[in-house]
């Protein structure tokens, strides 16, 4: 999971090398890293405290949905 977070953060960095349409600043990377790492830590806490695989998947899905909702709102300001 932690490698996936690193790869997600590398995608805009690589895209910035090829197009001007992706123009992230250091602040953008910091906010994205905080959001992704925060979601990852929340999931790790759930895994450590929950034995049921179904419950882990359900809570993990909720955490993922919240991270995506915050990401989308930050990107385009839907809410």
N, C-alpha and C positions, 0 to 999 in steps of 0.2 A: 504494500500500500504506500509506503513512504517513497519508494522509487517512482511510483505512478504520479505522486504529487510533484516530485522533481521534474518528471517529463512534461507534465501539464504546464509547469512554469517555464520550461524551456521552449515550448511551442511558440509563444509570442516573440521570444527573443530571436529565434530562428526566422520567423516570418518577417520581423523588422529588417532583416538583412536583404530581403528580396522584394519588399513592397513598401510603399509609403502609407498604405492604408492602415497598417498596424503601427501605431505610434504610442507605445507604452512609456511611461516615465518610471523613475525609481519608486515613486509613490504608488503607482499602479501595481508594480511587482510586490511591494510590501503589503498592500491590502490583500492581494490575491493569495500571497503566502500565508498571511495571518488567517484568512478565511479557510484555506485548505488545511493548514496544520491544525487549526482549532477544530475543524470537523473530524480530522484524523484522531486527535486526542480524545474527543468525545466518543468516537467509535471504539477506541482502545479501552476506554473506561467501561463501556457497555460490555465488551467481550470479557473483560476481567471479572465482571460482576454477574454475568448471566450464563447459565449452563445450557439453556434451551437454544438449539440452532434456529428454530423458527422465530423465537423472540429476538435473537441477534439480527436476523435478516430483516425483520419488521422494523426494529429500531434503527438499524443501519440505513434502511430505505428512507425513513423519516429524516434522519440526519442528512442524507444525500439530497433529498428534496429541499430541505431548508438551505443548504449550501447553494444549490442551483438557483433557488428563488432569490437569495441575496445577491448572487453573482449576476443574474439577469437584471435585477433592479438596478444594480450599480452600473451595468453596461448601458442600458437604454432608458432607465428611469420609468419603468412601468407603474410602480406604486407611488 
